[in-house]
Amino acid sequence: MNVTGKRILITGGSGLVGHHLRKELMSRGPAHLACPRSADFDLRKPGDVEALFRDVKPQIVFSLAARVGGILDNKNYPADFYFDNILIGVYTYDACARWRVEKLVNVGAGCGYPLSIAEPLREEEFWDGFPQPESAPYSLAKKMLVIQGIAYRQQYGLRAITLIPSNLYGEHDNFNLEQAHVIPALVRKFYEATANSGSEVEVWGDGSAKRDFIHTADLAAALVEAVENYDGSLPINVAYGTQHSIRDVVSLLKEISEYSGEICWNLSRPSGQNSREMSLDNARRYLPKFRPSVDLKSGLSRTYRWFKESYSSGDVRL
């Protein structure tokens, strides 16, 4: 399925993934993009969802809208994370079926993988145990969309697919320290410490936890390829293919920001799951053109530079 000339709806289009996906779609040729804001259409309300689909009449839907946050935010608001995400998913999928959408692309959550399975994490083992408890309400709500996709494909013929990215980061992220994931939180801390001549940057945990960090521009390319070339019910991992420790990230950001102060490792705060290496066997099979191009140092440099330029203008979520 070619995206060129299609009516495309991107829910959550103003977020981290949405910004990069819009750019990727426009680079592929003419497209009719609708990227509504939550202030105009609240996807937790069936009436708003119906009005949105009636206005856009989409042929392709990228379901990116979600309530997302870091460890602290998930710990403080578990019910909100479950409730908001389950409603967004339920109403969006149902509308896609009723409006006969040609393809629905969902973005899943890597933290939904069971804690008990061995690495690398394989999609075929996605249901073989309970996930990380701190974010389970969020990740299980997102995980139910895979089941909803299977059910709606069987009953209504809805062609729904899911990609599961590793740890995302990039420009246009959420840099609010109460809500942010690790990279945007660290980018903000290093920038503010450097700009204000701070003597210390606090980092949660001991820095040993490892993640496969993928820049959102690479995920955007994978999402478009998935629309064009994949049509299965099995969720597909998307990752850069290399894990880095939090200490690695800290070291790179210290270099990029030219920060000369001390690093304080706060061992009273959680480090998160020790490792989350993903198998890319299925990505290589079903998304053969996908080749991540943004390595961690380049991606952090891009993100830091964008944050620095946007900080003074107020064009950043703090």
Contacts in CASP RR format, 6 or more apart in sequence:
PFRMAT RR
TARGET T0000
AUTHOR 0000-0000-0000
METHOD contacts of the structure
MODEL  1
MNVTGKRILITGGSGLVGHHLRKELMSRGPAHLACPRSADFDLRKPGDVE
ALFRDVKPQIVFSLAARVGGILDNKNYPADFYFDNILIGVYTYDACARWR
VEKLVNVGAGCGYPLSIAEPLREEEFWDGFPQPESAPYSLAKKMLVIQGI
AYRQQYGLRAITLIPSNLYGEHDNFNLEQAHVIPALVRKFYEATANSGSE
VEVWGDGSAKRDFIHTADLAAALVEAVENYDGSLPINVAYGTQHSIRDVV
SLLKEISEYSGEICWNLSRPSGQNSREMSLDNARRYLPKFRPSVDLKSGL
SRTYRWFKESYSSGDVRL
1 60 0 8 1.000
1 102 0 8 1.000
1 103 0 8 1.000
1 227 0 8 1.000
1 228 0 8 1.000
2 228 0 8 1.000
3 25 0 8 1.000
3 28 0 8 1.000
3 31 0 8 1.000
3 60 0 8 1.000
3 224 0 8 1.000
3 227 0 8 1.000
3 228 0 8 1.000
4 28 0 8 1.000
4 29 0 8 1.000
4 30 0 8 1.000
4 31 0 8 1.000
5 29 0 8 1.000
5 30 0 8 1.000
5 31 0 8 1.000
5 32 0 8 1.000
6 31 0 8 1.000
6 32 0 8 1.000
6 59 0 8 1.000
6 60 0 8 1.000
6 102 0 8 1.000
7 32 0 8 1.000
7 34 0 8 1.000
7 56 0 8 1.000
7 57 0 8 1.000
7 58 0 8 1.000
7 59 0 8 1.000
7 60 0 8 1.000
8 25 0 8 1.000
8 31 0 8 1.000
8 32 0 8 1.000
8 33 0 8 1.000
8 34 0 8 1.000
8 58 0 8 1.000
8 59 0 8 1.000
8 60 0 8 1.000
8 61 0 8 1.000
8 62 0 8 1.000
9 34 0 8 1.000
9 36 0 8 1.000
9 52 0 8 1.000
9 53 0 8 1.000
9 56 0 8 1.000
9 58 0 8 1.000
9 60 0 8 1.000
9 61 0 8 1.000
9 62 0 8 1.000
10 18 0 8 1.000
10 21 0 8 1.000
10 22 0 8 1.000
10 33 0 8 1.000
10 34 0 8 1.000
10 35 0 8 1.000
10 61 0 8 1.000
10 62 0 8 1.000
10 64 0 8 1.000
11 36 0 8 1.000
11 43 0 8 1.000
11 61 0 8 1.000
11 62 0 8 1.000
11 63 0 8 1.000
11 64 0 8 1.000
11 65 0 8 1.000
11 88 0 8 1.000
11 92 0 8 1.000
12 18 0 8 1.000
12 35 0 8 1.000
12 38 0 8 1.000
12 64 0 8 1.000
12 65 0 8 1.000
12 66 0 8 1.000
13 19 0 8 1.000
13 21 0 8 1.000
13 22 0 8 1.000
13 35 0 8 1.000
13 36 0 8 1.000
13 64 0 8 1.000
13 65 0 8 1.000
14 35 0 8 1.000
14 37 0 8 1.000
15 64 0 8 1.000
15 172 0 8 1.000
16 168 0 8 1.000
16 170 0 8 1.000
16 172 0 8 1.000
16 173 0 8 1.000
16 174 0 8 1.000
16 216 0 8 1.000
17 64 0 8 1.000
17 107 0 8 1.000
17 168 0 8 1.000
17 216 0 8 1.000
17 219 0 8 1.000
17 220 0 8 1.000
17 223 0 8 1.000
18 35 0 8 1.000
18 62 0 8 1.000
18 64 0 8 1.000
18 172 0 8 1.000
18 220 0 8 1.000
19 171 0 8 1.000
19 172 0 8 1.000
19 216 0 8 1.000
20 170 0 8 1.000
20 171 0 8 1.000
20 172 0 8 1.000
20 216 0 8 1.000
20 217 0 8 1.000
20 219 0 8 1.000
20 220 0 8 1.000
21 62 0 8 1.000
21 64 0 8 1.000
21 220 0 8 1.000
21 223 0 8 1.000
21 224 0 8 1.000
22 33 0 8 1.000
22 35 0 8 1.000
23 217 0 8 1.000
23 220 0 8 1.000
24 217 0 8 1.000
24 220 0 8 1.000
24 221 0 8 1.000
24 223 0 8 1.000
24 224 0 8 1.000
25 31 0 8 1.000
25 33 0 8 1.000
25 224 0 8 1.000
26 33 0 8 1.000
28 224 0 8 1.000
34 55 0 8 1.000
34 56 0 8 1.000
34 58 0 8 1.000
36 52 0 8 1.000
38 65 0 8 1.000
41 48 0 8 1.000
41 49 0 8 1.000
41 51 0 8 1.000
41 52 0 8 1.000
42 48 0 8 1.000
43 49 0 8 1.000
43 52 0 8 1.000
43 65 0 8 1.000
43 87 0 8 1.000
43 88 0 8 1.000
43 89 0 8 1.000
43 91 0 8 1.000
43 92 0 8 1.000
44 84 0 8 1.000
44 87 0 8 1.000
44 88 0 8 1.000
44 91 0 8 1.000
45 91 0 8 1.000
46 91 0 8 1.000
49 91 0 8 1.000
49 92 0 8 1.000
49 95 0 8 1.000
50 95 0 8 1.000
52 95 0 8 1.000
53 95 0 8 1.000
53 96 0 8 1.000
53 98 0 8 1.000
53 99 0 8 1.000
57 99 0 8 1.000
58 99 0 8 1.000
58 101 0 8 1.000
59 101 0 8 1.000
59 102 0 8 1.000
59 103 0 8 1.000
60 101 0 8 1.000
60 102 0 8 1.000
60 103 0 8 1.000
60 104 0 8 1.000
60 105 0 8 1.000
60 227 0 8 1.000
61 92 0 8 1.000
61 96 0 8 1.000
61 101 0 8 1.000
61 103 0 8 1.000
61 104 0 8 1.000
61 105 0 8 1.000
62 105 0 8 1.000
62 107 0 8 1.000
62 223 0 8 1.000
63 88 0 8 1.000
63 89 0 8 1.000
63 92 0 8 1.000
63 93 0 8 1.000
63 104 0 8 1.000
63 105 0 8 1.000
63 106 0 8 1.000
63 107 0 8 1.000
63 145 0 8 1.000
64 107 0 8 1.000
65 88 0 8 1.000
65 92 0 8 1.000
66 84 0 8 1.000
66 85 0 8 1.000
66 88 0 8 1.000
66 107 0 8 1.000
66 142 0 8 1.000
67 80 0 8 1.000
67 81 0 8 1.000
67 84 0 8 1.000
67 85 0 8 1.000
67 88 0 8 1.000
67 138 0 8 1.000
68 138 0 8 1.000
68 174 0 8 1.000
69 81 0 8 1.000
69 138 0 8 1.000
69 174 0 8 1.000
69 179 0 8 1.000
69 180 0 8 1.000
69 181 0 8 1.000
70 135 0 8 1.000
70 179 0 8 1.000
70 180 0 8 1.000
70 181 0 8 1.000
70 182 0 8 1.000
71 134 0 8 1.000
71 135 0 8 1.000
71 204 0 8 1.000
71 270 0 8 1.000
71 272 0 8 1.000
72 178 0 8 1.000
72 179 0 8 1.000
73 81 0 8 1.000
73 178 0 8 1.000
73 179 0 8 1.000
74 81 0 8 1.000
74 134 0 8 1.000
74 135 0 8 1.000
74 137 0 8 1.000
74 138 0 8 1.000
75 134 0 8 1.000
78 136 0 8 1.000
78 137 0 8 1.000
78 138 0 8 1.000
79 137 0 8 1.000
81 135 0 8 1.000
81 137 0 8 1.000
81 138 0 8 1.000
81 141 0 8 1.000
82 137 0 8 1.000
82 138 0 8 1.000
82 140 0 8 1.000
82 141 0 8 1.000
85 138 0 8 1.000
85 141 0 8 1.000
85 142 0 8 1.000
86 141 0 8 1.000
86 144 0 8 1.000
89 145 0 8 1.000
89 148 0 8 1.000
90 148 0 8 1.000
92 104 0 8 1.000
93 104 0 8 1.000
93 145 0 8 1.000
93 148 0 8 1.000
93 149 0 8 1.000
93 152 0 8 1.000
93 158 0 8 1.000
93 160 0 8 1.000
94 152 0 8 1.000
96 104 0 8 1.000
96 152 0 8 1.000
96 158 0 8 1.000
96 160 0 8 1.000
97 152 0 8 1.000
97 156 0 8 1.000
97 157 0 8 1.000
97 158 0 8 1.000
101 158 0 8 1.000
102 159 0 8 1.000
103 159 0 8 1.000
103 161 0 8 1.000
103 227 0 8 1.000
103 231 0 8 1.000
104 149 0 8 1.000
104 158 0 8 1.000
104 159 0 8 1.000
104 160 0 8 1.000
104 161 0 8 1.000
105 160 0 8 1.000
105 161 0 8 1.000
105 162 0 8 1.000
105 163 0 8 1.000
105 223 0 8 1.000
105 226 0 8 1.000
105 227 0 8 1.000
106 145 0 8 1.000
106 146 0 8 1.000
106 149 0 8 1.000
106 160 0 8 1.000
106 161 0 8 1.000
106 162 0 8 1.000
106 163 0 8 1.000
107 162 0 8 1.000
107 163 0 8 1.000
107 164 0 8 1.000
107 165 0 8 1.000
107 219 0 8 1.000
107 223 0 8 1.000
108 142 0 8 1.000
108 143 0 8 1.000
108 145 0 8 1.000
108 146 0 8 1.000
108 162 0 8 1.000
108 163 0 8 1.000
108 164 0 8 1.000
108 165 0 8 1.000
108 235 0 8 1.000
109 135 0 8 1.000
109 138 0 8 1.000
109 139 0 8 1.000
109 142 0 8 1.000
109 143 0 8 1.000
109 164 0 8 1.000
110 121 0 8 1.000
110 139 0 8 1.000
110 164 0 8 1.000
110 165 0 8 1.000
110 166 0 8 1.000
110 276 0 8 1.000
110 278 0 8 1.000
111 131 0 8 1.000
111 132 0 8 1.000
111 135 0 8 1.000
111 138 0 8 1.000
111 139 0 8 1.000
111 273 0 8 1.000
111 276 0 8 1.000
112 126 0 8 1.000
112 131 0 8 1.000
112 132 0 8 1.000
112 135 0 8 1.000
112 136 0 8 1.000
112 139 0 8 1.000
112 140 0 8 1.000
112 142 0 8 1.000
112 143 0 8 1.000
113 121 0 8 1.000
113 125 0 8 1.000
113 126 0 8 1.000
113 131 0 8 1.000
113 276 0 8 1.000
114 125 0 8 1.000
114 126 0 8 1.000
114 127 0 8 1.000
114 128 0 8 1.000
114 129 0 8 1.000
114 130 0 8 1.000
114 131 0 8 1.000
115 129 0 8 1.000
115 130 0 8 1.000
115 131 0 8 1.000
115 132 0 8 1.000
115 273 0 8 1.000
116 128 0 8 1.000
116 129 0 8 1.000
116 130 0 8 1.000
117 125 0 8 1.000
117 128 0 8 1.000
117 129 0 8 1.000
119 275 0 8 1.000
119 276 0 8 1.000
119 277 0 8 1.000
120 277 0 8 1.000
120 278 0 8 1.000
120 279 0 8 1.000
120 280 0 8 1.000
121 237 0 8 1.000
121 276 0 8 1.000
121 277 0 8 1.000
121 278 0 8 1.000
121 279 0 8 1.000
122 279 0 8 1.000
122 281 0 8 1.000
122 282 0 8 1.000
123 164 0 8 1.000
123 234 0 8 1.000
123 235 0 8 1.000
123 236 0 8 1.000
123 237 0 8 1.000
123 279 0 8 1.000
123 282 0 8 1.000
124 234 0 8 1.000
126 143 0 8 1.000
126 146 0 8 1.000
126 235 0 8 1.000
130 136 0 8 1.000
131 139 0 8 1.000
131 140 0 8 1.000
131 143 0 8 1.000
132 139 0 8 1.000
132 272 0 8 1.000
132 273 0 8 1.000
134 270 0 8 1.000
134 272 0 8 1.000
145 162 0 8 1.000
146 162 0 8 1.000
146 233 0 8 1.000
146 235 0 8 1.000
148 160 0 8 1.000
149 158 0 8 1.000
149 160 0 8 1.000
149 162 0 8 1.000
149 233 0 8 1.000
150 233 0 8 1.000
152 158 0 8 1.000
152 160 0 8 1.000
153 159 0 8 1.000
153 160 0 8 1.000
153 233 0 8 1.000
159 231 0 8 1.000
160 233 0 8 1.000
161 226 0 8 1.000
161 230 0 8 1.000
161 231 0 8 1.000
161 232 0 8 1.000
161 233 0 8 1.000
161 235 0 8 1.000
161 236 0 8 1.000
162 235 0 8 1.000
162 236 0 8 1.000
163 219 0 8 1.000
163 222 0 8 1.000
163 223 0 8 1.000
163 226 0 8 1.000
163 235 0 8 1.000
163 236 0 8 1.000
163 237 0 8 1.000
163 238 0 8 1.000
164 235 0 8 1.000
164 236 0 8 1.000
164 237 0 8 1.000
164 238 0 8 1.000
164 278 0 8 1.000
165 214 0 8 1.000
165 219 0 8 1.000
165 222 0 8 1.000
165 237 0 8 1.000
165 238 0 8 1.000
165 239 0 8 1.000
166 211 0 8 1.000
166 212 0 8 1.000
166 213 0 8 1.000
166 214 0 8 1.000
166 237 0 8 1.000
166 238 0 8 1.000
166 239 0 8 1.000
166 240 0 8 1.000
166 241 0 8 1.000
166 276 0 8 1.000
166 278 0 8 1.000
167 181 0 8 1.000
167 182 0 8 1.000
167 183 0 8 1.000
167 211 0 8 1.000
167 212 0 8 1.000
167 213 0 8 1.000
167 214 0 8 1.000
167 276 0 8 1.000
168 181 0 8 1.000
168 213 0 8 1.000
168 214 0 8 1.000
168 215 0 8 1.000
168 216 0 8 1.000
168 219 0 8 1.000
169 181 0 8 1.000
169 183 0 8 1.000
169 184 0 8 1.000
169 213 0 8 1.000
169 214 0 8 1.000
169 215 0 8 1.000
169 216 0 8 1.000
169 299 0 8 1.000
169 300 0 8 1.000
169 303 0 8 1.000
170 183 0 8 1.000
170 184 0 8 1.000
170 215 0 8 1.000
170 216 0 8 1.000
170 217 0 8 1.000
170 299 0 8 1.000
170 302 0 8 1.000
170 303 0 8 1.000
170 306 0 8 1.000
171 216 0 8 1.000
171 302 0 8 1.000
171 303 0 8 1.000
171 306 0 8 1.000
171 307 0 8 1.000
172 216 0 8 1.000
172 306 0 8 1.000
173 180 0 8 1.000
173 181 0 8 1.000
173 183 0 8 1.000
173 184 0 8 1.000
173 187 0 8 1.000
173 303 0 8 1.000
173 317 0 8 1.000
174 180 0 8 1.000
174 181 0 8 1.000
174 184 0 8 1.000
174 317 0 8 1.000
175 184 0 8 1.000
175 185 0 8 1.000
175 187 0 8 1.000
175 188 0 8 1.000
175 307 0 8 1.000
175 316 0 8 1.000
175 317 0 8 1.000
175 318 0 8 1.000
176 317 0 8 1.000
176 318 0 8 1.000
177 185 0 8 1.000
177 188 0 8 1.000
177 189 0 8 1.000
180 188 0 8 1.000
182 204 0 8 1.000
182 211 0 8 1.000
182 246 0 8 1.000
182 249 0 8 1.000
183 213 0 8 1.000
183 249 0 8 1.000
183 300 0 8 1.000
183 303 0 8 1.000
184 303 0 8 1.000
184 307 0 8 1.000
186 201 0 8 1.000
186 203 0 8 1.000
186 249 0 8 1.000
186 250 0 8 1.000
186 253 0 8 1.000
187 253 0 8 1.000
187 300 0 8 1.000
187 303 0 8 1.000
187 304 0 8 1.000
187 307 0 8 1.000
188 307 0 8 1.000
188 318 0 8 1.000
189 201 0 8 1.000
189 202 0 8 1.000
189 203 0 8 1.000
190 201 0 8 1.000
190 253 0 8 1.000
190 254 0 8 1.000
190 256 0 8 1.000
190 257 0 8 1.000
190 259 0 8 1.000
190 304 0 8 1.000
191 257 0 8 1.000
191 304 0 8 1.000
191 307 0 8 1.000
191 308 0 8 1.000
191 311 0 8 1.000
193 199 0 8 1.000
193 200 0 8 1.000
193 201 0 8 1.000
193 257 0 8 1.000
193 259 0 8 1.000
193 261 0 8 1.000
194 257 0 8 1.000
194 258 0 8 1.000
194 259 0 8 1.000
198 261 0 8 1.000
199 261 0 8 1.000
199 262 0 8 1.000
200 261 0 8 1.000
200 262 0 8 1.000
200 263 0 8 1.000
200 264 0 8 1.000
201 250 0 8 1.000
201 259 0 8 1.000
201 261 0 8 1.000
201 262 0 8 1.000
201 263 0 8 1.000
201 264 0 8 1.000
202 264 0 8 1.000
202 266 0 8 1.000
203 246 0 8 1.000
203 250 0 8 1.000
203 263 0 8 1.000
203 264 0 8 1.000
203 265 0 8 1.000
203 266 0 8 1.000
204 266 0 8 1.000
204 269 0 8 1.000
204 270 0 8 1.000
204 271 0 8 1.000
205 246 0 8 1.000
205 265 0 8 1.000
205 266 0 8 1.000
205 267 0 8 1.000
205 269 0 8 1.000
205 270 0 8 1.000
205 271 0 8 1.000
206 265 0 8 1.000
206 267 0 8 1.000
206 271 0 8 1.000
207 245 0 8 1.000
207 246 0 8 1.000
207 247 0 8 1.000
207 250 0 8 1.000
207 265 0 8 1.000
207 271 0 8 1.000
208 245 0 8 1.000
208 246 0 8 1.000
208 247 0 8 1.000
208 271 0 8 1.000
208 274 0 8 1.000
209 245 0 8 1.000
209 246 0 8 1.000
209 271 0 8 1.000
209 272 0 8 1.000
209 273 0 8 1.000
209 274 0 8 1.000
209 275 0 8 1.000
210 243 0 8 1.000
210 244 0 8 1.000
210 245 0 8 1.000
210 246 0 8 1.000
210 274 0 8 1.000
210 275 0 8 1.000
210 276 0 8 1.000
210 277 0 8 1.000
211 243 0 8 1.000
211 244 0 8 1.000
211 246 0 8 1.000
211 275 0 8 1.000
211 276 0 8 1.000
212 239 0 8 1.000
212 240 0 8 1.000
212 241 0 8 1.000
212 242 0 8 1.000
212 243 0 8 1.000
212 244 0 8 1.000
212 276 0 8 1.000
212 277 0 8 1.000
212 278 0 8 1.000
213 240 0 8 1.000
213 244 0 8 1.000
213 249 0 8 1.000
213 296 0 8 1.000
214 238 0 8 1.000
214 239 0 8 1.000
214 240 0 8 1.000
214 292 0 8 1.000
214 294 0 8 1.000
215 240 0 8 1.000
215 292 0 8 1.000
215 294 0 8 1.000
215 298 0 8 1.000
215 299 0 8 1.000
215 302 0 8 1.000
215 303 0 8 1.000
217 293 0 8 1.000
217 294 0 8 1.000
218 238 0 8 1.000
218 240 0 8 1.000
218 292 0 8 1.000
218 293 0 8 1.000
218 294 0 8 1.000
219 238 0 8 1.000
221 290 0 8 1.000
222 238 0 8 1.000
222 283 0 8 1.000
222 287 0 8 1.000
222 290 0 8 1.000
225 287 0 8 1.000
225 289 0 8 1.000
225 290 0 8 1.000
226 236 0 8 1.000
226 286 0 8 1.000
226 287 0 8 1.000
229 286 0 8 1.000
229 287 0 8 1.000
229 288 0 8 1.000
229 289 0 8 1.000
230 236 0 8 1.000
230 286 0 8 1.000
230 287 0 8 1.000
232 286 0 8 1.000
234 282 0 8 1.000
236 282 0 8 1.000
236 283 0 8 1.000
236 286 0 8 1.000
236 287 0 8 1.000
237 278 0 8 1.000
237 279 0 8 1.000
237 280 0 8 1.000
237 282 0 8 1.000
237 283 0 8 1.000
238 283 0 8 1.000
238 287 0 8 1.000
238 290 0 8 1.000
239 278 0 8 1.000
239 280 0 8 1.000
239 283 0 8 1.000
239 292 0 8 1.000
240 292 0 8 1.000
240 294 0 8 1.000
240 295 0 8 1.000
240 296 0 8 1.000
241 278 0 8 1.000
241 280 0 8 1.000
241 292 0 8 1.000
242 296 0 8 1.000
243 275 0 8 1.000
243 276 0 8 1.000
243 277 0 8 1.000
244 296 0 8 1.000
246 271 0 8 1.000
248 296 0 8 1.000
249 296 0 8 1.000
249 300 0 8 1.000
250 263 0 8 1.000
252 296 0 8 1.000
252 297 0 8 1.000
252 300 0 8 1.000
253 259 0 8 1.000
253 300 0 8 1.000
253 304 0 8 1.000
254 263 0 8 1.000
256 297 0 8 1.000
256 300 0 8 1.000
256 301 0 8 1.000
256 304 0 8 1.000
257 304 0 8 1.000
283 290 0 8 1.000
294 302 0 8 1.000
307 316 0 8 1.000
310 316 0 8 1.000
END
